[in-house]
Amino acid sequence: MTDATVKLGLLAGGGHLPANIIAACEDAGRPYHVITFKGQPKPEGVPLTDTYHTELPLGKVAATLKTLRKQGVVEVVLAGNLNKPSFFDLMPDLTGAKVLARMIRHHDDDILATVCQLLEEEGLKVVGAHTLLPKLLAGKGVIGNFKPTEAELADIALGLRVARALGQEDVGQAVIVKNKVVIGVEAAEGTDALIQRCAALRGHSEGGVLVKVCKPGQDMRVDLPSIGPKTIENLAHHNYAGVAIEASKTLILDAQAAEATADRTGVFMYGFDGDDTGRN
């Protein structure tokens, strides 16, 4: 658990997760400061005012650290999606260039691990979004009124194996499987684009399961898989059967609305635990 009396720094990208964290801070009376980045996605569903928000260029690492210190931040959380820029678009400062020089690969896991290491070297504690929002972690088993069939459980088992293998190479966190055939894997485009792309590849047929997992050895403080009502709506719109997520390692944003959407549209949500996909 984190200390709700110390100031939290939120390095925020797009999506609804930052808004959930801000709401949790306000409910607890916890001080916080949000940093967003120019030319990058911004948090959805929350207004950002100058009293608790600073926008900086993504490559200006020294300025980011200076702002965190000036604001009296003690703990830092990374939340929300960012677009990966090219080195030339990034225009890093000297500190940013040193960060890039540390990286063996410019893959997501490597970048995030290096950022976390730098923050901790500066005396800041990096915390995971799940420690701030424990109620958003997915539970095990059927979530809602619909459950996967035996055939769909087999697809989930295959999807789990494939997603974990791809995760070893930091490719993505999600795959789509139908009738024991992997239709597509998540890459840089994100889950929503994967759902749409695979619907086209599937042709005129319906069904298929989205499987999302943590990458093997993933740092739980950053980049946890997440779904929300928008994910369920997207699956329903493209006539998928449902989604399987890793229990205790996946965030369900606006869980009540996500479950209501699943029940309304007939999409199943299923939480599996580790290698258990419910077939034993």
C-alpha positions as CSV (number, residue, x, y, z in Angstrom):
1,M,0.0,0.0,0.0
2,T,1.1,3.6,-0.7
3,D,1.1,6.4,1.9
4,A,-1.9,8.6,1.2
5,T,-0.4,11.5,3.1
6,V,2.5,12.0,0.7
7,K,2.2,13.9,-2.6
8,L,1.8,11.8,-5.7
9,G,3.2,12.7,-9.1
10,L,1.2,11.3,-12.0
11,L,3.0,11.0,-15.3
12,A,-0.1,10.8,-17.5
13,G,-0.9,9.7,-21.0
14,G,-4.2,9.0,-22.7
15,G,-7.2,6.9,-21.7
16,H,-9.3,6.8,-18.5
17,L,-6.8,5.3,-16.1
18,P,-5.3,8.7,-15.1
19,A,-8.8,10.0,-14.3
20,N,-9.4,7.0,-12.0
21,I,-6.2,7.8,-10.1
22,I,-7.0,11.5,-9.8
23,A,-10.5,10.6,-8.5
24,A,-8.9,8.2,-5.9
25,C,-6.5,11.0,-4.7
26,E,-9.4,13.4,-4.4
27,D,-11.5,10.9,-2.5
28,A,-8.7,10.3,-0.1
29,G,-7.7,14.0,0.2
30,R,-4.3,13.1,-1.1
31,P,-2.2,15.9,-2.8
32,Y,-1.1,15.2,-6.3
33,H,0.4,16.8,-9.4
34,V,-0.1,15.7,-13.0
35,I,2.5,16.0,-15.8
36,T,1.4,15.5,-19.4
37,F,3.5,15.7,-22.5
38,K,3.2,18.0,-25.5
39,G,2.0,16.3,-28.7
40,Q,1.0,13.2,-26.7
41,P,-2.5,11.8,-25.8
42,K,-4.1,13.4,-22.7
43,P,-6.2,11.8,-19.9
44,E,-9.8,11.4,-20.8
45,G,-12.7,12.4,-18.5
46,V,-10.9,14.9,-16.3
47,P,-10.2,18.6,-16.7
48,L,-6.6,19.7,-16.2
49,T,-6.0,23.0,-14.6
50,D,-2.7,24.9,-13.9
51,T,-3.1,24.5,-10.2
52,Y,-2.2,20.8,-10.3
53,H,-1.0,20.2,-13.9
54,T,2.1,20.9,-15.9
55,E,2.7,20.1,-19.6
56,L,6.2,19.4,-20.8
57,P,8.0,18.1,-23.9
58,L,8.4,14.3,-23.7
59,G,12.2,14.4,-24.1
60,K,12.9,17.0,-21.5
61,V,13.6,14.6,-18.7
62,A,15.6,17.1,-16.6
63,A,12.6,19.5,-16.6
64,T,10.3,16.7,-15.6
65,L,12.5,15.8,-12.6
66,K,12.8,19.5,-11.7
67,T,9.0,19.8,-11.7
68,L,8.5,16.8,-9.6
69,R,11.0,18.1,-7.0
70,K,9.5,21.6,-7.1
71,Q,6.0,20.2,-6.5
72,G,7.3,18.2,-3.5
73,V,6.4,14.8,-5.0
74,V,7.4,11.7,-3.1
75,E,5.7,8.9,-5.0
76,V,5.3,8.6,-8.8
77,V,2.8,6.6,-10.9
78,L,2.9,6.1,-14.7
79,A,-0.5,5.8,-16.2
80,G,-2.1,6.1,-19.6
81,N,-0.9,5.5,-23.2
82,L,1.7,7.4,-25.1
83,N,2.6,7.4,-28.7
84,K,6.2,6.2,-29.3
85,P,8.0,9.1,-31.0
86,S,11.1,8.8,-33.2
87,F,14.4,10.0,-31.7
88,F,14.3,13.0,-34.0
89,D,10.8,14.0,-32.9
90,L,11.8,13.4,-29.2
91,M,14.6,16.0,-29.1
92,P,15.9,14.9,-25.7
93,D,17.8,17.1,-23.3
94,L,21.1,15.9,-22.0
95,T,19.4,13.9,-19.2
96,G,17.0,12.4,-21.7
97,A,19.9,11.4,-24.0
98,K,21.6,9.7,-21.2
99,V,18.4,7.7,-20.5
100,L,18.3,6.6,-24.1
101,A,21.9,5.6,-24.0
102,R,21.2,3.2,-21.2
103,M,18.8,1.2,-23.2
104,I,19.8,-2.0,-25.0
105,R,16.5,-2.0,-27.0
106,H,13.9,0.8,-27.4
107,H,11.1,-1.7,-26.5
108,D,8.3,-0.7,-24.2
109,D,9.5,-2.8,-21.2
110,D,13.1,-1.5,-21.6
111,I,12.0,2.1,-21.8
112,L,9.7,1.8,-18.8
113,A,12.3,0.0,-16.7
114,T,14.8,2.7,-17.4
115,V,12.4,5.5,-16.5
116,C,11.5,3.7,-13.2
117,Q,15.2,3.3,-12.4
118,L,15.9,7.0,-13.1
119,L,13.1,8.1,-10.9
120,E,14.2,5.9,-8.1
121,E,17.8,7.2,-8.5
122,E,16.3,10.7,-7.9
123,G,14.9,9.5,-4.6
124,L,11.3,9.0,-5.9
125,K,9.3,5.9,-5.2
126,V,7.5,4.4,-8.2
127,V,4.2,2.8,-7.4
128,G,1.8,0.8,-9.5
129,A,-1.7,2.0,-10.5
130,H,-3.1,-1.2,-9.0
131,T,-1.8,-0.2,-5.5
132,L,-3.8,3.0,-5.8
133,L,-6.8,1.3,-7.3
134,P,-6.9,-2.2,-5.9
135,K,-10.7,-2.5,-6.4
136,L,-10.1,-2.3,-10.2
137,L,-8.1,-5.5,-10.3
138,A,-10.0,-8.3,-12.1
139,G,-11.3,-11.2,-10.1
140,K,-11.2,-14.9,-11.1
141,G,-14.0,-16.6,-13.0
142,V,-17.0,-15.4,-14.8
143,I,-17.7,-11.7,-14.5
144,G,-21.3,-10.9,-15.4
145,N,-24.1,-13.1,-16.8
146,F,-22.3,-14.8,-19.7
147,K,-19.6,-17.4,-19.6
148,P,-17.3,-19.0,-22.2
149,T,-18.2,-22.3,-23.8
150,E,-15.9,-25.3,-23.7
151,A,-14.7,-24.4,-27.2
152,E,-14.0,-20.9,-26.1
153,L,-12.1,-22.1,-23.1
154,A,-9.9,-24.0,-25.4
155,D,-9.3,-20.8,-27.4
156,I,-8.5,-19.0,-24.2
157,A,-5.9,-21.6,-23.3
158,L,-4.3,-21.3,-26.8
159,G,-4.4,-17.5,-26.6
160,L,-2.7,-17.6,-23.2
161,R,0.2,-19.7,-24.5
162,V,0.7,-17.5,-27.6
163,A,0.4,-14.2,-25.7
164,R,2.9,-15.3,-23.1
165,A,5.4,-16.4,-25.8
166,L,5.0,-13.0,-27.6
167,G,5.3,-11.2,-24.3
168,Q,8.7,-12.7,-23.8
169,E,9.8,-10.6,-26.8
170,D,7.8,-7.5,-25.6
171,V,5.5,-7.7,-28.6
172,G,2.2,-7.0,-26.9
173,Q,-0.3,-8.2,-24.3
174,A,-3.2,-9.5,-26.4
175,V,-4.2,-12.0,-29.0
176,I,-7.5,-12.9,-30.7
177,V,-8.3,-16.6,-31.2
178,K,-11.3,-18.3,-32.9
179,N,-11.7,-22.0,-33.3
180,K,-8.1,-22.7,-32.2
181,V,-6.8,-20.3,-34.9
182,V,-4.8,-17.2,-33.8
183,I,-6.4,-14.5,-36.0
184,G,-4.1,-11.6,-34.8
185,V,-1.7,-10.4,-32.2
186,E,-1.4,-7.0,-30.6
187,A,1.5,-4.8,-31.7
188,A,2.0,-1.1,-31.6
189,E,-1.6,-0.3,-32.7
190,G,-3.3,-1.2,-29.4
191,T,-6.2,-3.4,-28.4
192,D,-9.0,-1.5,-30.0
193,A,-7.3,-1.5,-33.4
194,L,-6.5,-5.2,-33.0
195,I,-10.2,-6.0,-32.4
196,Q,-11.1,-4.0,-35.6
197,R,-8.4,-5.5,-37.7
198,C,-9.2,-9.1,-36.7
199,A,-12.9,-8.6,-37.4
200,A,-11.9,-7.8,-41.0
201,L,-9.6,-10.8,-41.2
202,R,-12.4,-13.1,-39.8
203,G,-14.6,-12.3,-42.8
204,H,-18.3,-12.8,-42.5
205,S,-18.2,-15.1,-39.5
206,E,-18.8,-14.1,-35.9
207,G,-17.2,-15.1,-32.6
208,G,-13.6,-15.2,-31.4
209,V,-12.1,-14.4,-28.0
210,L,-9.8,-11.5,-27.0
211,V,-7.1,-12.7,-24.5
212,K,-5.1,-10.2,-22.5
213,V,-2.2,-11.2,-20.2
214,C,0.7,-9.7,-18.3
215,K,4.0,-10.2,-20.1
216,P,6.2,-12.8,-18.3
217,G,8.3,-11.1,-15.6
218,Q,6.5,-7.8,-16.2
219,D,7.0,-5.0,-13.6
220,M,3.6,-4.7,-12.0
221,R,4.2,-1.0,-11.4
222,V,3.9,-0.1,-15.1
223,D,1.8,-1.0,-18.2
224,L,-0.6,-3.5,-16.6
225,P,-3.2,-4.7,-19.1
226,S,-6.6,-3.0,-18.9
227,I,-10.1,-3.2,-20.3
228,G,-13.2,-1.1,-19.9
229,P,-16.7,-0.4,-21.2
230,K,-15.2,0.8,-24.5
231,T,-13.4,-2.5,-25.0
232,I,-16.6,-4.4,-24.4
233,E,-18.6,-2.1,-26.7
234,N,-15.9,-2.7,-29.4
235,L,-16.1,-6.4,-29.0
236,A,-19.9,-6.4,-29.2
237,H,-19.9,-4.1,-32.2
238,H,-17.7,-6.5,-34.1
239,N,-19.6,-9.6,-32.9
240,Y,-16.9,-11.3,-30.8
241,A,-17.8,-13.8,-28.1
242,G,-15.9,-12.3,-25.2
243,V,-12.7,-11.4,-23.5
244,A,-10.4,-13.3,-21.1
245,I,-8.2,-11.4,-18.7
246,E,-5.6,-12.4,-16.1
247,A,-7.1,-12.2,-12.6
248,S,-5.3,-9.9,-10.1
249,K,-3.1,-8.6,-12.9
250,T,-5.6,-6.8,-15.2
251,L,-7.4,-3.5,-14.4
252,I,-11.1,-3.2,-15.3
253,L,-11.7,0.5,-15.7
254,D,-15.2,1.5,-14.6
255,A,-15.9,-2.1,-13.7
256,Q,-19.6,-1.6,-13.0
257,A,-20.2,-0.1,-16.4
258,A,-18.1,-2.7,-18.1
259,E,-20.0,-5.5,-16.5
260,A,-23.4,-3.8,-17.4
261,T,-22.2,-3.4,-21.0
262,A,-21.2,-7.0,-21.2
263,D,-24.6,-8.2,-19.8
264,R,-26.4,-5.9,-22.2
265,T,-24.5,-7.0,-25.3
266,G,-24.0,-10.7,-24.5
267,V,-20.2,-10.5,-24.3
268,F,-18.6,-12.6,-21.7
269,M,-15.8,-11.4,-19.4
270,Y,-13.7,-14.2,-17.8
271,G,-10.8,-13.9,-15.4
272,F,-8.2,-16.7,-15.3
273,D,-5.6,-17.2,-12.7
274,G,-2.1,-17.9,-14.0
275,D,-2.1,-21.0,-16.2
276,D,-5.6,-22.0,-15.1
277,T,-8.1,-21.2,-17.8
278,G,-11.0,-23.1,-16.1
279,R,-10.5,-26.4,-18.0
280,N,-9.2,-28.4,-15.1
